[in-house]
Amino acid sequence: MKFLLYAQVDRNSIGEHLGAADYSYFFLLRAFAPVLAELGEVIELSDSQQADVIHGQCTQRGERCVLLSFAPPHKTPLGLTCPTVPVFAWEYPEIPERIEEACWRDDPRHDWRYVFSTTGRAICLSTHTVEAVRRSMGRTYPIAAIPSPIAPSLTPPRTHPASLLPEGITWRLNAAVSDSYRMGLNVDAMLHPETQDGTPFDPSDLRDFSEVNGLSLEKAPVHSLRYMDVGGSSLEDDPYQPPLACDWNVPPSMPVRLHLHGVVYTSVLTASSGRKNWEDLVTAFCWAFRDTEDATLILKLTGRDLPHNHRHLLMMLTKHAPFKCRVIAIYGYVSDDDYAALVGASTFYVNASLCEGQCLPLVEFLNEGVPAIAPDNTAMADYISDDIAFVVKSYPGTPTMWPHGDHEINRTSYCQLDWGSLVEAYRRSYSVAHQDPGLYRQMAHCARQTIQDYCGNDIVTTALHTFLCPELPLPMQATSGAVVSDSRLLAATP
């Protein structure tokens, strides 16, 4: 059997599309490809129209062929003779059921019922999305909840966070990095020149903004020197240097040396995606640890508007200053090795999302034995529990707009996060990291096992086989330990 895989962003264009709409579907395709290769031949397409040519050749040989379109349903290619299955993520409790937005009127695919009726079946990443589709398409519609697969971790189980060792940990990476210990978080920097004398504000004024308002390293708190560059005098020839003093501009990418000490919280997100709710994530951290010097939050930020995100972060931090905890932002792309080092340096992963389609970074960190702070809403309900995370309270039903609509009328909803519960989760996790290493080890072990039971390669291979090609032999390696009837993984029609 041939599996044709198509996403609008491919390996040749992903570099220029990081942070853009739907860029993550490339990584979804990349995750599914090796698993599908266990069931048949995988061919990645650069153009969906190529599918019909290959399908015609397969038909002549009597071979089955299917196109898996990794894209939102309204971007799924239709009108092909090759059978097509949408593979998509969705965060909301309903699907678009009619052409109700002006920007949708030229494409009937924006009524997702039209797409699902045309393709006849679909794959999504969570049981939450299965329920959303079946509320519109009926209980018998054939849709499977098959999460993005992940291979077992090859790193040894963690017995304690490396950053909690007495000497801490030094992390070297090549990236654009800002560090609250290298910022002069002066409240005067919040003043907007236009409100002072009526002079029209021009973006070029930002070049002088920091000098006018005193945003400089000299304003940084004295305690920051404790962790800023441990052993700096002996590292004069090291090309990796501490982060530069930070103003309103995103620092340049450079070889950076970060000394991390204590409890390290990490979150990977696109800040401009409102549902990621990074404001709560940052402000709750600063409030919970305003008097705690050995708590660090690392934000790995992607997106198309990083200068805006950087300025917004500085404003949030300035509003909470003075505080003794530390906030580090890493902007844009980092190498696979640097990303792996980030996972290894992290004590906890933090998610404060209002809704999720799966949250691949959260799954990746859990798979490496990094316990989490996260709500158990939407797709995260499939795998987040008290065994592996400090669960943050959230409540469904807050009105919001379609993310791909006109952004004018509330037509769906998300979950409201309990900010106080997030603060408490920070404090409880910090206490466990310092005072209960046995519980931390247990959570780390459960995290690895939970993710493999949820979306390990063998589990996903079995689910894909059952949904796409049950008449074909199942590879032997996919049969051991696979739970075919697990409703979290497979919600297809019986």
C-alpha positions in Angstrom: 0.0 0.0 0.0 1.2 3.5 -0.8 0.7 6.4 1.6 1.0 9.8 -0.1 1.7 12.6 2.4 1.1 16.3 1.6 1.4 19.5 3.6 1.5 23.0 2.2 4.7 23.7 4.0 7.5 21.2 3.2 11.1 20.7 4.2 12.3 23.2 1.6 10.1 26.0 2.8 9.7 25.4 6.6 12.6 27.8 7.4 10.7 30.7 6.0 7.3 29.7 7.5 8.2 29.1 11.1 5.5 30.7 13.2 3.2 31.3 10.3 -0.3 29.8 10.1 -0.3 26.0 9.9 3.5 25.7 9.9 3.2 23.0 12.5 1.6 20.6 10.0 5.0 20.0 8.5 6.2 18.7 11.9 3.0 16.6 12.1 3.7 15.0 8.7 7.3 14.4 9.7 6.2 12.6 12.9 3.7 10.4 11.1 5.9 9.5 8.2 8.2 6.8 9.8 5.2 5.2 11.5 3.3 4.9 8.3 6.4 3.5 6.7 5.9 0.4 8.9 2.6 -0.2 7.1 3.5 0.6 3.5 5.5 2.8 1.1 5.5 6.5 2.0 5.8 9.2 -0.6 6.0 12.9 0.3 4.4 15.1 -2.3 5.3 18.7 -3.0 2.1 19.2 -5.0 -1.2 17.5 -4.1 -2.0 17.1 -7.8 0.7 14.5 -8.1 -1.5 12.1 -6.1 -3.8 11.3 -9.0 -0.8 10.2 -11.2 0.5 7.9 -8.5 -3.0 6.7 -7.7 -3.6 5.8 -11.4 -0.4 3.7 -11.5 -1.4 1.9 -8.3 -4.8 1.2 -9.7 -3.3 -0.5 -12.7 -1.2 -2.7 -10.5 -4.1 -3.5 -8.1 -2.4 -1.7 -5.3 -4.1 0.5 -2.7 -3.2 4.2 -2.4 -4.4 7.0 -0.2 -3.5 10.7 0.2 -3.1 11.9 3.8 -3.5 15.7 3.8 -1.8 17.3 6.8 -3.8 20.6 6.8 -6.9 22.2 8.3 -10.0 20.8 6.7 -10.7 24.1 4.8 -7.2 23.6 3.1 -7.7 20.0 2.2 -7.3 19.3 -1.5 -10.6 18.0 -3.0 -11.7 16.9 -6.4 -9.0 14.2 -6.7 -9.6 10.7 -7.8 -7.1 9.5 -5.2 -8.9 8.8 -1.9 -8.1 11.6 0.5 -8.0 11.6 4.3 -7.6 14.9 6.2 -5.2 14.7 9.2 -5.8 17.8 11.3 -5.6 19.4 14.8 -8.5 21.4 16.2 -8.9 23.1 19.6 -12.5 24.2 19.8 -15.8 22.4 20.8 -17.5 23.0 17.5 -16.5 22.9 13.9 -17.4 25.6 11.3 -20.8 24.4 10.0 -21.7 27.1 7.4 -20.2 29.9 5.5 -20.7 32.5 8.2 -17.7 34.7 7.7 -17.2 37.1 4.8 -13.7 35.9 4.1 -15.0 32.3 3.6 -17.5 32.9 0.9 -15.3 32.0 -2.1 -14.4 28.5 -0.8 -17.1 26.0 0.2 -14.4 24.0 2.2 -15.0 26.5 5.1 -18.1 24.5 5.8 -16.2 21.6 7.2 -19.2 19.3 6.8 -18.7 19.7 3.1 -15.1 18.5 3.4 -15.9 15.6 5.7 -18.8 14.5 3.5 -16.5 14.6 0.4 -13.6 12.7 2.0 -15.8 10.2 3.8 -13.5 9.9 6.8 -10.8 11.9 8.7 -8.1 11.6 11.3 -7.7 14.1 14.1 -5.3 14.2 17.1 -7.7 14.1 20.1 -11.0 12.6 21.4 -12.0 16.3 22.1 -11.9 16.9 18.3 -13.7 13.6 17.6 -16.6 14.8 19.7 -16.6 18.2 18.0 -16.8 16.6 14.5 -19.5 14.0 15.5 -21.7 16.7 17.0 -22.0 18.0 13.4 -21.6 14.9 11.3 -23.4 12.3 13.5 -22.2 9.7 15.9 -21.4 7.2 13.1 -19.1 9.4 11.1 -15.7 7.5 10.7 -13.1 9.7 12.4 -10.2 8.4 14.4 -8.4 10.2 17.3 -4.8 9.3 16.6 -2.2 11.6 18.2 1.1 12.5 16.7 3.5 9.6 17.4 6.6 9.8 19.4 9.5 7.3 19.8 10.6 6.1 23.3 13.2 8.4 24.9 16.8 7.2 24.6 18.0 9.3 27.5 18.4 7.7 30.9 15.5 8.3 33.4 16.1 11.4 35.4 16.7 10.9 39.1 16.7 14.7 39.8 16.8 17.9 37.8 20.4 18.7 36.7 19.9 22.4 37.6 19.2 21.5 41.2 22.8 20.2 41.6 24.8 22.5 43.9 26.9 23.7 41.0 23.9 24.1 38.7 24.2 23.6 35.0 25.8 25.7 32.2 24.0 25.7 28.9 25.6 26.9 25.7 23.5 27.6 22.6 23.5 29.8 19.5 20.4 32.0 19.6 18.8 35.4 20.3 18.4 35.5 24.1 17.1 38.1 26.5 17.5 37.6 30.2 15.7 39.5 33.0 19.0 39.5 34.9 20.4 41.7 32.0 17.5 44.1 31.9 17.0 47.4 33.7 13.4 46.9 34.5 12.7 50.6 35.3 9.1 51.6 35.5 9.9 54.9 33.7 10.5 52.9 30.6 6.8 52.2 30.4 6.0 55.9 29.7 5.0 56.5 26.1 6.5 59.7 24.7 3.3 60.5 22.8 1.4 60.9 26.1 3.9 63.3 27.5 4.0 66.3 25.1 1.7 65.3 22.3 4.5 64.7 19.9 3.5 62.0 17.3 5.3 58.8 18.1 7.3 57.2 15.3 8.6 53.6 15.5 12.2 54.8 14.9 12.0 56.5 18.3 12.5 53.1 19.8 16.2 53.5 19.0 16.5 56.2 21.7 13.7 55.0 23.9 15.9 52.9 26.2 18.4 55.7 26.7 15.7 58.2 27.5 14.0 56.0 30.1 17.0 54.4 31.7 16.6 50.8 30.4 20.1 49.6 30.9 22.2 46.9 32.7 23.1 49.5 35.4 19.5 49.4 36.6 19.6 45.6 37.0 19.2 44.2 40.5 22.4 43.4 42.4 21.3 39.8 43.1 21.4 39.0 39.4 25.2 38.9 39.4 25.0 35.7 41.4 23.9 33.6 38.5 24.7 35.7 35.5 28.1 34.3 34.7 29.5 31.8 37.2 33.2 31.3 36.7 33.4 34.1 34.1 37.0 35.0 34.9 38.2 31.5 33.9 36.2 31.5 30.7 37.8 34.4 28.9 38.5 32.4 25.8 35.1 30.9 25.7 33.3 32.1 22.5 30.0 31.6 24.4 29.2 34.7 26.4 26.5 35.8 28.8 23.4 37.4 27.2 23.8 41.0 26.2 22.3 43.8 28.2 18.8 44.1 26.9 16.7 47.0 25.7 13.5 47.3 23.6 15.1 45.6 20.6 15.4 41.8 20.2 19.0 40.9 20.9 21.1 39.6 18.0 21.6 35.8 17.6 25.0 34.9 19.0 26.8 32.1 21.0 25.3 32.5 24.5 26.3 30.9 27.8 23.5 30.5 30.4 24.2 29.3 34.0 21.0 27.8 35.4 20.5 27.1 39.0 17.5 25.8 41.0 14.1 25.0 39.5 13.8 25.6 35.8 10.4 26.0 34.1 10.2 25.9 30.3 7.5 26.7 27.8 7.7 26.5 24.0 5.0 28.6 22.3 4.0 31.1 19.6 3.2 34.1 21.7 1.0 35.8 19.1 -1.4 32.8 19.3 -3.8 34.2 21.9 -4.9 30.7 23.0 -1.4 30.0 24.3 -2.2 32.5 27.1 1.4 33.4 27.8 0.5 36.5 29.7 -0.9 34.3 32.5 2.0 32.0 32.3 4.5 34.8 32.8 2.7 36.9 35.3 1.8 34.0 37.5 5.4 32.9 37.6 6.6 36.4 38.5 4.0 36.6 41.3 4.7 33.1 42.7 8.4 33.6 42.8 8.9 37.3 43.3 11.0 36.5 46.4 12.7 33.4 45.1 16.1 33.6 43.5 16.5 30.1 42.3 13.4 29.9 40.1 13.9 30.4 36.4 11.3 30.5 33.5 12.6 29.9 30.0 10.4 30.9 27.1 11.2 29.4 23.7 9.3 31.8 21.4 8.5 31.4 17.8 6.4 33.5 15.4 6.4 36.2 12.9 6.2 39.2 15.3 9.1 38.5 17.7 10.0 42.2 18.1 6.5 42.9 19.4 6.6 39.8 21.6 9.9 41.0 23.1 8.6 44.4 23.9 5.4 42.9 25.4 7.5 40.7 27.6 9.6 43.6 28.8 6.4 45.5 29.7 5.0 42.5 31.6 8.2 42.1 33.5 8.5 45.8 34.3 5.0 45.8 35.7 6.0 43.1 38.2 9.5 44.4 39.0 11.2 44.2 41.4 11.3 40.4 41.6 14.1 38.0 42.4 13.1 35.2 40.0 14.6 35.0 36.5 12.9 35.0 33.1 14.8 34.1 29.9 13.4 34.4 26.4 14.9 32.5 23.4 13.7 33.9 20.1 13.2 31.9 16.9 14.9 28.7 15.7 17.3 26.7 17.7 19.2 23.6 16.6 18.0 20.1 17.5 21.0 19.7 19.8 20.2 23.0 21.6 16.6 22.0 21.9 17.6 18.6 23.4 19.8 20.5 25.9 16.9 22.7 26.8 14.8 19.6 27.6 17.6 18.2 29.7 18.0 21.5 31.7 14.3 21.8 32.5 12.7 20.8 35.8 9.1 21.3 34.6 7.3 22.1 31.4 4.6 24.8 31.7 1.4 25.0 29.6 -1.3 27.6 30.3 -3.3 27.2 27.1 -7.0 28.0 26.8 -7.3 25.2 24.3 -5.1 22.7 22.5 -5.2 20.4 19.5 -2.5 18.2 21.1 0.5 20.4 22.1 3.5 18.6 20.7 6.2 20.4 22.9 4.3 19.4 26.1 4.2 15.8 24.8 7.9 15.8 23.9 9.0 17.1 27.3 6.8 14.6 29.1 8.3 11.8 27.0 11.7 12.8 28.2 10.6 12.5 31.8 10.0 16.2 32.5 6.8 16.6 34.6 4.4 19.4 33.7 2.2 22.2 35.0 -0.8 22.2 32.7 -4.6 22.2 32.5 -6.5 19.0 31.5 -8.8 20.8 29.0 -9.5 20.0 25.3 -6.9 17.7 23.8 -4.7 17.6 26.9 -7.5 15.7 28.7 -6.3 12.7 26.8 -3.0 12.5 28.7 -2.7 15.1 31.5 -3.3 13.8 35.0 -2.1 14.2 38.6 0.4 11.4 38.1 2.5 13.5 35.7 1.5 17.1 36.2 0.3 19.7 38.6 -3.1 20.2 37.0 -4.3 23.8 36.7 -8.0 24.4 36.9 -9.8 25.7 33.9 -13.5 26.2 32.9 -15.1 25.8 29.5 -17.5 28.1 27.8 -15.7 31.5 27.3 -16.8 32.9 23.9 -14.2 33.5 21.2 -13.8 33.9 17.5 -12.9 31.5 14.8 -9.0 31.7 14.5 -9.3 31.8 10.7 -12.4 33.9 10.4 -13.1 37.7 10.2 -12.2 38.1 13.9 -15.4 40.1 14.5 -18.0 37.8 16.0 -17.7 35.2 18.8 -18.9 31.9 17.3 -17.1 29.3 19.4 -15.5 29.1 22.8 -12.4 28.2 24.8 -11.6 27.4 28.4 -10.9 30.1 31.0 -7.7 29.4 33.0 -7.8 29.9 36.8 -4.8 32.2 37.4 -4.7 31.5 41.1 -4.6 27.8 40.5 -1.6 28.4 38.1 0.2 30.3 40.9 -0.4 27.5 43.3 0.8 24.9 40.8 4.1 26.9 40.5 4.5 26.9 44.2 3.6 23.2 44.7 6.0 22.1 42.0 8.8 24.2 43.4 8.3 22.5 46.8 8.3 19.0 45.3 11.5 19.7 43.3 13.3 20.8 46.5 11.7 18.8 49.2 10.3 15.6 47.7 12.8 14.1 45.2 11.0 10.7 45.5 7.7 12.2 44.2 9.6 14.0 41.5 11.2 10.8 40.3 7.9 9.1 40.3 6.2 11.8 38.3 9.1 11.8 35.8 8.8 8.0 35.4 5.0 8.1 35.0 5.4 10.9 32.4 7.6 8.8 30.1 5.3 5.8 30.5 2.1 7.7 30.0 3.2 9.3 26.8 4.3 5.9 25.3 1.0 4.4 26.3 -0.8 7.4 24.7 1.1 8.0 21.5 4.1 5.7 21.3 5.1 4.5 17.8 3.6 1.0 18.3 0.3 2.4 19.7 -0.1 4.8 16.8 0.9 2.2 14.2 -1.8 -0.1 15.4 -4.4 2.7 15.4 -3.5 3.7 11.8 -3.6 0.1 10.6 -7.0 -0.4 12.1 -8.4 2.7 10.6 -6.7 2.8 7.2 -5.8 -0.7 6.1 -7.1 -3.4 8.5 -7.0 -6.0 5.7 -3.2 -5.8 5.5 -0.9 -7.7 7.9 0.1 -5.8 11.0 3.9 -5.4 11.5 5.0 -7.6 14.4 6.7 -4.8 16.2 3.4 -2.9 16.4 1.6 -5.8 18.1 3.5 -5.9 21.4 1.9 -3.9 24.1 -0.6 -2.2 21.7 -4.1 -1.6 23.0 -6.4 -1.5 20.0 -9.5 -0.8 22.0 -8.2 2.1 24.0 -10.9 4.8 23.3 -8.4 7.6 23.9 -6.5 6.5 20.8 -9.1 5.2 18.5 -12.6 6.6 18.1 -13.4 5.3 14.7 -16.7 3.7 13.8 -16.9 0.1 15.1 
